[in-house]
């Protein structure tokens, strides 16, 4: 099998797995207590989402706009599919001997329509902004400074994502002030994660180059980004 197909399939699988887990567990709020007066409240989705940031940048780098847009819309479809299956699962009564009761199962996987819609809208807007900023920075830097386009695109896109999903999903049950607090906490977390995964981005980039071979890697980047030179960032 062509190495390009294998790479695209592997990256897509990792992205979709992390995305579906993030979306189906995003209704749970978690707290990080640093002191009595400093408590960070975040959604559970902040744990798997960094994986999607990393993979988005790698797909962007080697497969361009068309490659990452396809995975973005495929991911949207997979989230819808997962939630439809979960609705069917919740409608099927648990057996008497089941260690997981209907109440427990539904409490975990019973995502409200508002959370579902909010998550999808925020995801789609965030991904489209991420793609646009990534390519704009890549073109402006002539293909150099991978860290800048990867971090910059995530920082901008997640500023939008962090507040859109919470406003649509939780406004009413939570006040606007609470939403702003949670959104700011989520964003600060994602900002720090975007910075911290930069070394991993270079490691994955190097591994992909080694797997493909520098000649094929360069060819793929030329095809994915014809408006910039396929340089290897430093």
DRENDO-1510 file (C-alpha; in Angstrom, 1 decimal, always signed):
<recs>
REC; n; res; u; v; w
REC; 1; UNK; +0.0; +0.0; +0.0 .
REC; 2; UNK; +1.2; +3.5; -0.8 .
REC; 3; UNK; +2.9; +5.2; +2.2 .
REC; 4; UNK; +0.8; +8.3; +1.7 .
REC; 5; UNK; -2.4; +6.4; +2.0 .
REC; 6; UNK; -1.1; +4.5; +5.1 .
REC; 7; UNK; -0.1; +7.8; +6.7 .
REC; 8; UNK; -3.4; +9.5; +5.9 .
REC; 9; UNK; -5.4; +6.6; +7.2 .
REC; 10; UNK; -3.4; +6.4; +10.5 .
REC; 11; UNK; -3.6; +10.1; +11.2 .
REC; 12; UNK; -7.3; +10.2; +10.4 .
REC; 13; UNK; -7.9; +7.2; +12.7 .
REC; 14; UNK; -6.1; +8.9; +15.6 .
REC; 15; UNK; -7.9; +12.2; +14.9 .
REC; 16; UNK; -11.4; +10.6; +14.7 .
REC; 17; UNK; -10.9; +8.5; +17.8 .
REC; 18; UNK; -9.8; +11.5; +19.9 .
REC; 19; UNK; -12.6; +13.6; +18.5 .
REC; 20; UNK; -15.4; +11.2; +19.2 .
REC; 21; UNK; -14.2; +10.6; +22.8 .
REC; 22; UNK; -13.9; +14.3; +23.4 .
REC; 23; UNK; -17.4; +15.0; +22.1 .
REC; 24; UNK; -19.1; +12.1; +23.9 .
REC; 25; UNK; -17.5; +13.0; +27.2 .
REC; 26; UNK; -17.7; +16.8; +26.9 .
REC; 27; UNK; -20.8; +17.0; +29.1 .
REC; 28; UNK; -18.8; +16.2; +32.2 .
REC; 29; UNK; -17.3; +19.2; +34.0 .
REC; 30; UNK; -14.1; +18.7; +36.0 .
REC; 31; UNK; -12.3; +21.0; +38.5 .
REC; 32; UNK; -8.6; +21.6; +39.2 .
REC; 33; UNK; -8.2; +23.2; +42.7 .
REC; 34; UNK; -5.0; +25.2; +43.1 .
REC; 35; UNK; -6.1; +27.0; +46.2 .
REC; 36; UNK; -9.3; +27.9; +48.1 .
REC; 37; UNK; -9.8; +30.9; +45.9 .
REC; 38; UNK; -8.4; +29.5; +42.7 .
REC; 39; UNK; -10.5; +26.7; +41.2 .
REC; 40; UNK; -10.4; +25.9; +37.4 .
REC; 41; UNK; -13.5; +24.4; +35.9 .
REC; 42; UNK; -13.2; +22.6; +32.6 .
REC; 43; UNK; -15.0; +20.2; +30.4 .
REC; 44; UNK; -13.7; +16.6; +30.1 .
REC; 45; UNK; -13.1; +17.2; +26.4 .
REC; 46; UNK; -9.9; +19.1; +27.3 .
REC; 47; UNK; -8.1; +15.8; +27.8 .
REC; 48; UNK; -8.4; +14.2; +24.4 .
REC; 49; UNK; -8.6; +17.4; +22.3 .
REC; 50; UNK; -4.8; +18.2; +22.4 .
REC; 51; UNK; -4.4; +15.0; +20.3 .
REC; 52; UNK; -6.7; +16.6; +17.6 .
REC; 53; UNK; -4.6; +19.8; +17.7 .
REC; 54; UNK; -1.4; +17.8; +17.0 .
REC; 55; UNK; -2.9; +15.6; +14.3 .
REC; 56; UNK; -4.6; +18.6; +12.6 .
REC; 57; UNK; -1.3; +20.3; +12.2 .
REC; 58; UNK; +0.4; +17.2; +10.8 .
REC; 59; UNK; -2.3; +16.6; +8.3 .
REC; 60; UNK; -2.3; +20.2; +7.3 .
REC; 61; UNK; +1.4; +20.0; +6.7 .
REC; 62; UNK; +1.5; +17.0; +4.5 .
REC; 63; UNK; -2.0; +16.9; +2.9 .
REC; 64; UNK; -3.0; +20.6; +2.8 .
REC; 65; UNK; -6.4; +22.2; +3.0 .
REC; 66; UNK; -8.2; +19.5; +1.1 .
REC; 67; UNK; -6.8; +16.8; +3.3 .
REC; 68; UNK; -7.7; +18.3; +6.6 .
REC; 69; UNK; -11.0; +19.6; +5.5 .
REC; 70; UNK; -12.1; +16.1; +4.4 .
REC; 71; UNK; -11.1; +14.7; +7.9 .
REC; 72; UNK; -12.9; +17.6; +9.6 .
REC; 73; UNK; -16.2; +16.9; +7.8 .
REC; 74; UNK; -15.6; +13.2; +8.2 .
REC; 75; UNK; -15.1; +13.8; +12.0 .
REC; 76; UNK; -18.4; +15.7; +12.1 .
REC; 77; UNK; -20.2; +12.8; +10.5 .
REC; 78; UNK; -18.6; +10.3; +12.9 .
REC; 79; UNK; -19.7; +12.4; +15.9 .
REC; 80; UNK; -23.2; +12.4; +14.6 .
REC; 81; UNK; -23.1; +8.7; +14.0 .
REC; 82; UNK; -21.7; +8.0; +17.4 .
REC; 83; UNK; -24.4; +10.0; +19.1 .
REC; 84; UNK; -27.2; +8.4; +17.0 .
REC; 85; UNK; -25.9; +4.9; +18.0 .
REC; 86; UNK; -25.8; +6.0; +21.7 .
REC; 87; UNK; -29.4; +7.2; +21.4 .
REC; 88; UNK; -30.4; +3.7; +20.1 .
REC; 89; UNK; -28.3; +2.1; +22.9 .
REC; 90; UNK; -30.1; +4.1; +25.5 .
REC; 91; UNK; -33.5; +3.1; +24.2 .
REC; 92; UNK; -32.7; -0.6; +24.6 .
REC; 93; UNK; -33.5; -1.7; +28.2 .
REC; 94; UNK; -30.6; -3.2; +30.2 .
REC; 95; UNK; -30.8; -6.8; +31.2 .
REC; 96; UNK; -31.6; -7.5; +34.9 .
REC; 97; UNK; -28.2; -9.1; +35.3 .
REC; 98; UNK; -26.4; -6.1; +33.7 .
REC; 99; UNK; -23.8; -4.5; +36.0 .
REC; 100; UNK; -24.5; -1.2; +34.3 .
REC; 101; UNK; -28.1; +0.0; +34.8 .
REC; 102; UNK; -30.1; +2.1; +32.4 .
REC; 103; UNK; -29.9; +5.0; +34.8 .
REC; 104; UNK; -26.1; +4.9; +35.0 .
REC; 105; UNK; -25.7; +4.4; +31.3 .
REC; 106; UNK; -28.1; +7.2; +30.4 .
REC; 107; UNK; -26.5; +9.5; +32.9 .
REC; 108; UNK; -23.1; +9.1; +31.3 .
REC; 109; UNK; -24.1; +9.1; +27.6 .
REC; 110; UNK; -27.3; +11.1; +27.6 .
REC; 111; UNK; -26.0; +14.1; +25.8 .
REC; 112; UNK; -28.6; +16.9; +25.5 .
REC; 113; UNK; -29.4; +18.4; +22.1 .
REC; 114; UNK; -27.9; +21.8; +23.2 .
REC; 115; UNK; -24.6; +20.3; +24.1 .
REC; 116; UNK; -24.6; +18.2; +20.9 .
REC; 117; UNK; -25.4; +21.2; +18.7 .
REC; 118; UNK; -23.0; +23.5; +20.5 .
REC; 119; UNK; -20.1; +21.0; +20.3 .
REC; 120; UNK; -20.6; +20.5; +16.5 .
REC; 121; UNK; -20.9; +24.2; +15.7 .
REC; 122; UNK; -17.8; +25.0; +17.8 .
REC; 123; UNK; -15.9; +22.2; +16.4 .
REC; 124; UNK; -16.6; +23.1; +12.8 .
REC; 125; UNK; -15.9; +26.8; +13.3 .
REC; 126; UNK; -12.8; +26.1; +15.2 .
REC; 127; UNK; -11.4; +23.7; +12.6 .
REC; 128; UNK; -12.1; +26.1; +9.7 .
REC; 129; UNK; -10.4; +28.9; +11.5 .
REC; 130; UNK; -7.5; +26.7; +12.4 .
REC; 131; UNK; -7.0; +25.6; +8.8 .
REC; 132; UNK; -7.2; +29.2; +7.5 .
REC; 133; UNK; -4.8; +30.6; +10.1 .
REC; 134; UNK; -2.3; +27.7; +9.6 .
REC; 135; UNK; -2.1; +28.3; +5.9 .
REC; 136; UNK; -1.9; +32.0; +6.2 .
REC; 137; UNK; +1.0; +31.8; +8.6 .
REC; 138; UNK; +2.7; +29.1; +6.5 .
REC; 139; UNK; +2.5; +31.3; +3.4 .
REC; 140; UNK; +3.6; +34.4; +5.3 .
REC; 141; UNK; +6.7; +32.7; +6.7 .
REC; 142; UNK; +7.6; +30.9; +3.5 .
REC; 143; UNK; +7.1; +27.5; +5.0 .
REC; 144; UNK; +9.4; +28.2; +7.9 .
REC; 145; UNK; +8.7; +28.2; +11.7 .
REC; 146; UNK; +6.4; +25.2; +12.1 .
REC; 147; UNK; +6.0; +26.1; +15.7 .
REC; 148; UNK; +4.5; +29.5; +14.8 .
REC; 149; UNK; +1.8; +28.3; +12.4 .
REC; 150; UNK; +0.9; +25.3; +14.6 .
REC; 151; UNK; +0.6; +27.2; +17.9 .
REC; 152; UNK; -0.8; +30.3; +16.3 .
REC; 153; UNK; -3.6; +28.5; +14.5 .
REC; 154; UNK; -4.6; +26.6; +17.7 .
REC; 155; UNK; -4.5; +29.7; +19.9 .
REC; 156; UNK; -6.8; +31.6; +17.5 .
REC; 157; UNK; -9.2; +28.8; +16.7 .
REC; 158; UNK; -9.6; +27.7; +20.3 .
REC; 159; UNK; -10.4; +31.2; +21.5 .
REC; 160; UNK; -13.6; +30.9; +19.4 .
REC; 161; UNK; -14.2; +27.2; +20.2 .
REC; 162; UNK; -13.9; +27.6; +23.9 .
REC; 163; UNK; -16.7; +30.2; +24.2 .
REC; 164; UNK; -19.0; +29.1; +21.4 .
REC; 165; UNK; -19.7; +25.6; +22.7 .
REC; 166; UNK; -20.2; +26.7; +26.3 .
REC; 167; UNK; -22.6; +29.5; +25.3 .
REC; 168; UNK; -24.8; +27.3; +23.1 .
REC; 169; UNK; -24.7; +24.3; +25.4 .
REC; 170; UNK; -24.9; +25.8; +28.9 .
REC; 171; UNK; -26.4; +29.3; +28.8 .
REC; 172; UNK; -29.4; +29.1; +31.0 .
REC; 173; UNK; -28.4; +26.3; +33.4 .
REC; 174; UNK; -25.2; +28.4; +33.9 .
REC; 175; UNK; -25.0; +32.2; +34.0 .
REC; 176; UNK; -23.0; +34.1; +31.4 .
REC; 177; UNK; -20.4; +34.9; +34.1 .
REC; 178; UNK; -20.0; +31.2; +34.9 .
REC; 179; UNK; -19.7; +30.5; +31.2 .
REC; 180; UNK; -17.0; +33.2; +30.8 .
REC; 181; UNK; -15.1; +31.7; +33.8 .
REC; 182; UNK; -15.2; +28.2; +32.4 .
REC; 183; UNK; -14.5; +29.3; +28.9 .
REC; 184; UNK; -11.5; +31.4; +30.0 .
REC; 185; UNK; -10.2; +28.4; +32.0 .
REC; 186; UNK; -10.6; +26.1; +29.1 .
REC; 187; UNK; -8.8; +28.5; +26.8 .
REC; 188; UNK; -5.9; +29.1; +29.2 .
REC; 189; UNK; -5.5; +25.3; +29.4 .
REC; 190; UNK; -5.7; +24.8; +25.6 .
REC; 191; UNK; -3.2; +27.7; +25.2 .
REC; 192; UNK; -0.7; +26.1; +27.5 .
REC; 193; UNK; -1.3; +22.7; +25.9 .
REC; 194; UNK; -0.7; +24.3; +22.4 .
REC; 195; UNK; +2.7; +25.5; +23.7 .
REC; 196; UNK; +3.6; +22.3; +25.5 .
REC; 197; UNK; +2.9; +20.0; +22.5 .
REC; 198; UNK; +5.2; +21.9; +20.2 .
REC; 199; UNK; +8.2; +19.6; +20.9 .
REC; 200; UNK; +6.0; +16.6; +20.2 .
REC; 201; UNK; +4.9; +18.2; +16.9 .
REC; 202; UNK; +8.6; +18.4; +15.8 .
REC; 203; UNK; +9.1; +14.8; +16.9 .
REC; 204; UNK; +6.1; +13.6; +14.9 .
REC; 205; UNK; +7.1; +15.7; +12.0 .
REC; 206; UNK; +10.6; +14.1; +12.0 .
REC; 207; UNK; +9.1; +10.6; +12.3 .
REC; 208; UNK; +6.8; +11.2; +9.4 .
REC; 209; UNK; +9.7; +12.5; +7.3 .
REC; 210; UNK; +11.7; +9.4; +8.2 .
REC; 211; UNK; +8.8; +7.1; +7.4 .
REC; 212; UNK; +8.1; +8.8; +4.0 .
REC; 213; UNK; +11.7; +9.6; +3.1 .
REC; 214; UNK; +12.7; +13.2; +2.6 .
REC; 215; UNK; +12.1; +13.1; -1.1 .
REC; 216; UNK; +8.5; +11.9; -0.8 .
REC; 217; UNK; +7.9; +14.2; +2.2 .
REC; 218; UNK; +9.1; +17.2; +0.2 .
REC; 219; UNK; +7.0; +16.2; -2.8 .
REC; 220; UNK; +3.9; +15.9; -0.6 .
REC; 221; UNK; +4.4; +19.4; +0.9 .
REC; 222; UNK; +5.0; +20.9; -2.5 .
REC; 223; UNK; +1.7; +19.5; -3.7 .
REC; 224; UNK; -0.1; +20.4; -0.5 .
REC; 225; UNK; +1.3; +24.0; -0.4 .
REC; 226; UNK; +2.2; +25.1; -3.9 .
REC; 227; UNK; +2.4; +28.7; -2.8 .
REC; 228; UNK; +5.3; +28.1; -0.3 .
REC; 229; UNK; +8.6; +26.3; -0.4 .
REC; 230; UNK; +8.7; +22.8; +1.1 .
REC; 231; UNK; +11.4; +23.6; +3.7 .
REC; 232; UNK; +12.2; +21.6; +6.8 .
REC; 233; UNK; +11.6; +23.9; +9.8 .
REC; 234; UNK; +14.1; +24.7; +12.4 .
</recs>
